[in-house]
Amino acid sequence: SPVWDTCLSLAALTEAGAQNDHPAVKQAVEWLLDHQIFVEGDWCDQAPGLEPGGWAFQYENNKYPDVDDTGMVLMSLLRAGVHDKEHKRKRVNQALNWVLGMQNPDGSWGAFDIENNYEYLNRIPFADHGALVDPGTADLTARCVELLAMLGYDATFPPVKRALEFLEQDQEEDGSWYGRWGVNYIYGTWSVLCALGATGEDVAKPYVRKSVQWLQDTQNEDGGWGE
């Protein structure tokens, strides 16, 4: 997971106060930009004409960039001031356009594909943990919403508006959200709450308060959380 680890490390450095001209920050930025993918992958079947520009989780996986890594990389690059440099801003915009182009019609985002909801594929004997389908999920949708909020897009921006509607509808009865790419409800819930906070959502809304209460109620006696 070198891409994922590098972008999280870059985010940690900048959040801890490392300046954009710090050697470690500059090296991480250049490394991430060097691993941006500009070749078409399998996602083109569902998004013909969409220009590539995402990132993958690992080395040499040009056919399968994913929205989750791309969103995290972009947020890390933005924290490092890449958007302020004109020659690098084009790279950010290309990746952003790819993310926007990967949104599902219902407002959600999956990881690798658009509208890959063919559940019958999971009945194939070698289907591993449901990996043959790629539905839109709360955790990935939240990641994209948080990214768009960082870029200044609020709830009036149509992709954000549709995503927020999806998230509210996707909430579990107990107030949590299921995250597919982490374990699982705690991961999904904090991801969504971060996104809602970034967009300036009214935290007094019942569905937001319900999710906060769920997190409080699931805290362990020792102060931690686990699932």
Buried (B, 14 or more C-beta within 10 A) or exposed (E): EEBBEBBBBBBEBBEEEBEBEBEEBEEBBEBBBEBBBEEBBEBEEBBEEBEBBBBBBEEEBBBBBBBBBBBBBBBBBBBBBBBEBEEBEEBBEBBBBBBBBBBBEBBBBBBBBBBBBEEEEEEEEEEEEEEBBBBBBBBBBBBBBBBBBBBEBEBEBEBBBBBBBBBBEBBBEEBBBBBBBBEBBBBBBBBBBBBBEBBEBEEEEEBBEBBEEBBEEBEEEEEEEEE
